[in-house]
Amino acid sequence: MLEGLRKPGWMIARIIVGFFLVIGGMLAILPVLNVWMIPVGLLLLAIDLPILRGPVTRGIIFGRRRAENIRRTWFRRQA
């Protein structure tokens, strides 16, 4: 299934799956649907919607920097 989503001709399927992942992530009160679905859906949507590429890229960079800062602080505190 994932191999199919990566093919160029599957743009409509990626947009639909990404949209439903974002909507499902917003319904995080349900046990199966959770917050992890929002970033996955945004990543899928950013493949085909250029307007989302900038914000999604900035979010990824921000998240990685934040995680690295937290990791450094944590290890510094334990030493």
Secondary structure, DSSP 8 states (H G I E B T S, - for coil): -HHHHTSGGGHHHHHHHHHHHHHHHHTTTSSS--TTHHHHHHHHHHHH-HHHHHHHHHHHHHHHHHHHHHHHHHHHHH-
